[in-house]
Amino acid sequence: RTSHDLKSPLLTIENLADCILEDSRTDSFDQVELNAIRIKKLTSKLGKLIEDILALTKASMNDEERTIFSFEE
């Protein structure tokens, strides 16, 4: 699921970038602006997802058992 959650926004961003390139060739600058805004929203969403994954990873690392020992022994 995580792989899909990461890959989906990337594919959408790639498609929007293609649309921007096409629209810039046809002087459809209103569409260029709308697609750029969509890309910004998607990258923000993707960044949040990555932050959540990192937080989850840190939390699971903190659940590991710890053994206290003495260097003197």
N, C-alpha and C positions, 0 to 999 in steps of 0.2 A: 504494500500500500504506500509506503514512504517513497519508494522509487517512482510510483505513478504520480504521487503528489508533487514530487520535484520535477519530473519530466514534463508534465502537462503545461505548467506555466512557461517553461522554456520553449516548447514547441509553439505555443501561442505567440510568444515574443518574437520568435523567428518568423512566423507568418506575418505578424504585424510589421516587422521590419521590411519584409518583401513588399507589403502594401505601401509602405512609406516610399520605398524606392520607385515603385510604379507610379504612385501619385505625384511624386516630385517631377517625374518626366512629363506628366500631363498637366502640370500647373494646378493640381487639385490641393492647394495648400491648406484648405479647411480640413480635408481628410487627413493630411499629413499631421496637422496639429492634434486632431482627435486620436489618431493612432499613437502618437508620441505620448499623449496623456494616458492612454490605455497601457502602454509599455511601462510607464512610471508606476502605475497602480499595481501591475503584475510583479514588477521587481520588488516593490515594497512588500507585497504579499509573500513572495518567495523568500525574502530576507527574514520575515517574521517566522515562516515555517522552519527555516534553518536555525534561527535562534531557539525555537521550541525544541527542535531535535537535539541541539547542543545542551539545553537545560535538562532534557530527559536523560541524556547520556551522563551528564554530571551527577544527576540524582541517583541513577542506577549504580554509579561508581561509589557513591557514598554509602550504599547499602551493604557493601562488602564487609565481611567480618575482619576485625583488626585484632592482632595479637600484640600484647604489650610484653616487652622483654627487656632485660637489663644487659647493657653492654659489658658490665663488670663480670657477669656470670659467664 
